[in-house]
Amino acid sequence: MYFIQNGNALIAVVLDMENACYISFKKQIMKQLILTCLVIFTSCVVAAQQVPDSVAIRLVLEKESATWRSGDVKAHASCWEARPYSKIIVSLPDTVLDIPVAAVINPKPGSMGKGGYAVNSNYNMSIHGDYAWVSHNEESVAADGKHTHSYEIRMLEKINGQWKLVAQTIIIPKKQ
């Protein structure tokens, strides 16, 4: 009854209701804006934490090259996964070797860890889901300083989220 008798009070109540609706609408927009920003931020953080497959593959290949020379059998074996179709073919200037993958996963004592280092370059990759092949050049430098250049093709599979080598071909051309 008070609102009917006093027109000014009625107007004040109507203005308060409009203001309350505006504030409610503003809160709704702010909640949506904050939620949208949170979703975008979370997506960016998740995307930033995932290493692209090409980078992950290159890291495995660099690790495999380094651990062979350092003699870290366990770390080297972790780069490989033996499959029934796994192969390692090494083409030397005068012969071709067919090396079982077991020889690099469980190498004979003294067959690795002879020092030196390798520099891989000229990576080319074809990645399709959980399968990839990579070609690259490798310049190996033995502990005595001898350089050997090779062309390599590596086949990899993503197993339980980790890239693993399953096969490779190494071509060591004749020196010119």
C-alpha positions in Angstrom: 0.0 0.0 0.0 2.9 2.3 0.7 4.0 2.2 -3.0 0.5 3.1 -4.2 0.2 6.1 -1.9 3.7 7.4 -2.6 4.6 7.7 -6.3 8.2 8.6 -5.6 8.7 5.5 -3.5 7.3 3.4 -6.3 9.7 4.9 -8.7 12.6 4.3 -6.3 11.6 0.6 -6.0 11.4 0.2 -9.8 14.8 1.9 -10.2 16.2 -0.5 -7.5 14.8 -3.5 -9.4 16.3 -2.2 -12.7 19.6 -1.7 -11.0 19.4 -5.1 -9.4 18.7 -6.7 -12.8 21.6 -4.7 -14.3 23.9 -5.9 -11.5 22.7 -9.5 -11.9 23.3 -9.3 -15.7 26.7 -7.7 -15.2 27.7 -10.5 -12.7 26.5 -13.1 -15.2 28.7 -11.6 -18.0 31.7 -11.4 -15.7 31.3 -15.1 -14.7 31.1 -16.1 -18.3 34.1 -13.9 -19.2 36.2 -15.4 -16.3 35.1 -18.9 -17.2 36.1 -18.3 -20.9 39.5 -16.8 -19.8 40.1 -19.8 -17.6 39.3 -22.3 -20.4 41.6 -20.5 -22.8 44.4 -20.2 -20.2 44.1 -23.9 -19.3 44.1 -24.9 -23.0 47.3 -22.9 -23.5 49.0 -24.4 -20.5 48.1 -28.0 -21.6 49.2 -27.3 -25.2 52.5 -25.8 -23.9 53.2 -28.9 -21.9 52.8 -31.3 -24.8 56.0 -31.7 -26.8 55.4 -31.8 -30.5 56.0 -35.3 -31.9 58.8 -34.0 -34.2 60.7 -32.6 -31.2 60.1 -35.8 -29.1 61.4 -38.0 -32.0 64.5 -35.8 -32.5 65.2 -36.1 -28.7 65.0 -39.9 -28.9 67.4 -40.0 -31.9 69.9 -37.7 -30.2 69.6 -39.7 -27.0 70.2 -43.0 -28.9 73.3 -41.6 -30.6 74.7 -40.2 -27.4 74.0 -43.3 -25.2 75.6 -45.7 -27.7 78.9 -43.7 -27.4 78.7 -43.2 -23.7 78.0 -46.9 -23.0 74.8 -46.3 -21.1 73.2 -49.6 -21.9 69.9 -49.0 -20.0 69.3 -45.5 -21.5 70.2 -46.8 -25.0 67.8 -49.8 -24.7 65.0 -47.4 -23.6 65.2 -45.8 -27.1 64.3 -49.1 -28.8 61.4 -51.5 -29.0 61.9 -54.9 -30.5 59.2 -56.0 -32.9 58.9 -59.1 -35.1 59.6 -56.9 -38.1 62.4 -54.9 -36.5 65.6 -54.6 -38.6 68.9 -52.8 -38.5 70.7 -52.7 -41.8 74.2 -51.2 -42.1 75.6 -50.6 -45.6 79.3 -50.2 -45.4 81.5 -49.4 -48.5 82.3 -53.1 -49.0 79.6 -55.1 -47.3 76.0 -55.0 -45.8 75.3 -56.0 -42.3 71.9 -57.3 -41.0 72.1 -56.7 -37.2 69.5 -58.0 -34.9 67.8 -55.4 -32.8 68.6 -57.5 -29.7 72.3 -56.5 -30.4 71.6 -52.9 -29.6 69.1 -53.5 -26.8 71.3 -56.1 -25.0 74.7 -55.4 -26.5 77.8 -57.6 -26.0 80.2 -56.2 -23.4 82.6 -53.8 -25.1 80.5 -53.3 -28.2 79.4 -49.8 -27.1 80.7 -47.0 -25.0 83.9 -46.3 -26.9 83.5 -42.5 -26.6 83.3 -39.8 -29.2 80.2 -38.0 -30.2 77.8 -37.7 -33.1 76.1 -34.7 -34.7 72.8 -35.4 -36.5 71.6 -33.0 -39.1 69.2 -32.5 -42.1 66.2 -34.2 -40.4 63.3 -35.1 -42.6 60.2 -36.6 -41.0 57.0 -38.2 -42.0 54.7 -38.7 -38.9 51.4 -40.4 -39.2 49.7 -41.0 -35.8 51.8 -43.4 -33.9 54.2 -44.2 -36.7 57.0 -42.2 -38.2 60.0 -42.5 -40.4 62.9 -40.1 -40.3 65.9 -39.6 -42.5 69.0 -37.6 -41.4 72.7 -37.3 -41.7 75.1 -38.2 -39.0 78.7 -37.1 -38.5 80.3 -39.4 -36.0 83.6 -38.5 -34.4 85.4 -41.3 -32.7 87.4 -40.9 -29.5 90.6 -40.8 -31.7 89.1 -38.0 -33.8 88.3 -40.1 -36.8 85.2 -38.7 -38.7 82.6 -41.0 -40.3 79.6 -39.6 -42.3 76.4 -41.7 -42.7 73.0 -41.3 -44.1 70.3 -42.9 -41.8 66.7 -43.8 -42.1 64.9 -44.6 -38.8 61.5 -46.1 -38.2 59.7 -45.3 -35.0 56.5 -46.1 -33.2 54.8 -44.3 -30.3 54.3 -46.9 -27.6 52.5 -45.9 -24.4 53.0 -42.3 -25.3 56.8 -42.6 -25.9 58.5 -42.7 -29.3 60.7 -45.8 -29.8 63.0 -46.9 -32.6 61.9 -50.2 -34.2 64.2 -50.2 -37.3 66.9 -48.4 -39.0 69.1 -48.3 -42.1 72.6 -46.8 -42.0 74.5 -46.1 -45.2 78.2 -45.3 -44.9 79.4 -44.2 -48.3 82.9 -44.7 -49.6 85.2 -41.8 -48.8 86.0 -39.6 -51.8 
